[in-house]
Amino acid sequence: MEVRAQKRMLRVAPRKARLVTDLVRGKDCGLAISILRNSKVFVAKDVEKLIRSAMANAEHNNDMDINNLFISKIYADEGPTLKRVRAGSRGSASRINKRTSTITVFVAEKE
């Protein structure tokens, strides 16, 4: 059985978030948290918090043992883009896209 946790509207580009999610995919939850804690990437803190949330969901809602959990699936999708305008040259305007991410984590128990 898989347990899910999701964070929406995270103010980081999905391309940058995928670099962190690829580090921890398929690993034990404890090992993944230690990898993220030693990472210098900005979004690693949010991904660690999300993994802890999924572990708490598994323990509280489904009575799973948190020592046997691993990350079965983790992915970062694109969320809504905030569109902003900045003054350009010769009186024109140029667009700035502030991208957001939706990160989803699935944890499962080892058999």
Buried (B, 14 or more C-beta within 10 A) or exposed (E): EEBEBEBEEBEBBBEBBBEBBEBBBEBBBBEBBBBBEEBEBEBBEBBBEBBBBBBEBBBEEEEBEBEEBBBBBBBBBEBEEEEEEEEEEEEEEEEEEEBBBBBBBBBBBEE
